[in-house]
Amino acid sequence: MSIRGQIASITNTDNSRSGGGAKTLTHAGTTAKSGFKFTMGSVAKSVVSITKSATCTATTAYVLDSTKAVLATSGAFAADVATFATPYVLSANVEYYFAVDAGGAGYTDTYVNTAEPFDSVDFSITTGLANNGADEAGRTYDIESAAIRTKSPAAIPIGYL
């Protein structure tokens, strides 16, 4: 699937696997982040903002490295969009996570069953990041899209359509 500045998406088309749509669950008092793991394509780009699912009540978005250490922290979500004060550069051919949490408070979590890997020109999603902090195949959590840019921002929806 090619993005090339256009909108592409992972959708819940496999109802036998997805159960017909997004699932919502709540966990209290956890500091665990949830989202998904991906590998950047052959061109470095910058992430400007992350959009969460409307049913997710997380307060902050993150870029994590492959060991799940925080590389960048957004401002608070406003209308489901969290913007990074300075766009974070995602190096070519490197693994990262996009993740969300509520800073140690409980939050409502949403996931979508997906078929990985999801390949695009910009990045390939390899696995979900579950609300217990573990990688989980077959799901992505909480994040609907990431606005990434080279010369101009382009939103890349990745689920919940």
C-alpha positions in Angstrom: 0.0 0.0 0.0 1.5 3.3 -1.1 1.0 6.5 0.8 3.1 9.1 -1.1 1.5 12.0 0.7 -2.0 10.5 0.2 -4.2 9.0 2.9 -3.9 5.2 3.4 -5.3 3.2 6.2 -5.6 -0.1 8.0 -9.2 -0.9 8.3 -11.2 -3.5 10.1 -12.3 -5.5 7.1 -11.8 -9.0 8.5 -14.9 -9.3 10.7 -14.1 -12.9 11.6 -10.9 -11.7 13.2 -11.8 -8.2 14.4 -15.2 -9.0 15.8 -16.7 -6.2 13.7 -14.8 -3.2 15.0 -12.8 -1.5 17.6 -12.8 -2.8 21.2 -12.7 -0.6 24.3 -11.3 -1.5 27.6 -10.4 0.4 30.8 -7.4 -0.1 33.0 -6.8 1.9 36.1 -3.6 3.4 37.6 -1.2 1.9 35.1 1.9 3.7 33.8 2.0 1.4 30.7 2.0 3.0 27.3 0.0 1.6 24.4 0.2 2.1 20.7 2.2 0.3 18.0 5.8 -0.5 16.9 6.9 0.4 13.4 10.0 0.6 11.2 10.7 3.7 9.2 11.1 3.5 5.5 14.2 4.5 3.5 13.6 8.2 4.0 13.9 10.1 7.3 10.8 12.1 8.2 9.5 14.1 11.1 6.4 13.4 13.3 4.4 16.6 14.0 1.4 15.2 15.9 -0.4 12.1 16.8 -4.2 11.6 16.8 -5.8 9.2 19.2 -9.0 7.3 19.0 -11.9 9.4 20.3 -12.8 6.7 22.9 -9.2 6.7 24.3 -8.8 9.0 27.3 -4.9 9.1 27.3 -3.5 12.5 27.9 -0.1 12.4 26.2 1.6 10.9 23.1 5.2 9.7 22.7 7.8 8.5 20.3 9.7 5.6 21.9 12.9 3.9 20.7 13.1 0.1 20.1 13.7 -0.5 23.8 10.6 1.6 24.7 12.6 4.5 26.1 11.0 7.9 25.6 12.5 10.0 22.8 9.9 12.7 22.4 6.8 13.7 24.5 3.9 15.7 23.1 1.8 18.4 24.6 -1.6 17.4 26.0 -4.2 16.0 23.7 -6.6 18.7 22.4 -9.6 17.4 20.4 -7.8 14.0 20.2 -4.6 15.5 18.6 -1.3 15.8 20.5 1.3 18.0 18.9 5.1 17.9 19.5 6.6 21.3 20.3 9.4 20.4 17.9 8.7 17.8 15.2 10.7 14.7 16.1 13.0 13.4 13.3 12.4 9.7 12.6 15.6 8.2 11.1 15.4 6.0 8.0 15.3 2.2 8.6 15.0 2.5 12.4 12.4 0.9 14.7 10.2 3.1 16.9 6.9 3.1 18.8 4.1 5.6 18.7 2.5 5.4 22.1 0.1 7.1 24.5 -0.7 7.1 28.2 -2.2 9.2 31.0 0.9 9.8 33.1 0.2 7.1 35.6 -3.5 7.7 35.9 -6.1 5.2 34.6 -7.3 5.7 31.0 -9.7 4.1 28.6 -7.9 2.1 25.9 -9.1 1.1 22.4 -7.6 -1.5 20.1 -8.2 -2.7 16.5 -7.3 -6.1 15.2 -5.0 -5.7 12.3 -3.0 -7.8 9.9 0.7 -7.0 10.3 2.9 -6.1 8.8 1.3 -3.0 7.3 3.7 -1.6 4.7 3.7 1.8 3.2 6.3 4.1 1.7 6.8 5.9 5.0 6.8 3.1 7.5 5.8 -0.5 8.3 3.8 -1.3 11.4 5.2 -4.6 12.8 3.3 -5.1 16.0 1.0 -3.5 18.6 2.1 -2.2 21.9 -0.4 -3.6 24.4 -1.6 -1.8 27.5 0.6 -4.0 29.7 3.7 -2.7 27.9 4.2 -5.9 25.8 4.4 -6.2 22.1 1.2 -7.8 20.7 0.8 -9.2 17.2 -2.4 -8.6 15.5 -3.5 -5.4 17.2 -2.8 -1.7 17.2 -3.8 0.4 20.2 -5.3 3.9 20.6 -3.6 5.8 17.8 -5.6 6.7 14.7 -3.0 8.7 12.8 0.4 10.4 12.8 1.1 13.6 10.9 4.5 13.2 9.5 6.3 15.4 7.1 9.2 15.9 4.8 8.4 19.3 3.2 4.7 19.5 4.2 2.6 17.7 6.7 0.6 14.7 5.6 -1.7 12.7 7.8 -1.4 8.9 7.7 -4.4 7.2 9.2 -3.6 3.7 10.5 -6.8 2.4 11.9 -10.3 2.9 13.4 -12.0 3.8 10.2 
